[in-house]
Amino acid sequence: MTETVNIHEAKTHLSRLLDKVSQGESVIIARSGQPIARLSRFESPQPGTSQRVGFLKGQIEVPDAFVRLGGQAILDAFQGEDPNASAP
């Protein structure tokens, strides 16, 4: 059963409420009897199950020249030169 508590009670008994939440119960926080928030347990991934960096390793190939693509245009932009400007 989900417990409903008012804001003052939630502030006063936060540790007790978090203990309930950590065991899988939900807690509803209400203001003037109207529910405004729900506390529920956060399910974090187990270590080693989430992989983000390198997730395409072995599936794509980056050309060696990739780091030089647009190099001159970037250099010109840093030096204040506009490659699209017409000559005076």
Buried (B, 14 or more C-beta within 10 A) or exposed (E): EEBBBEEEBBEEBEEEBEEBBEEEBBBBBBEEEEEEEEBEEEEEEEEEEEEEEEEEEEEEEEEEEEEEEEEEEEEEEEEEEEEEEEEE
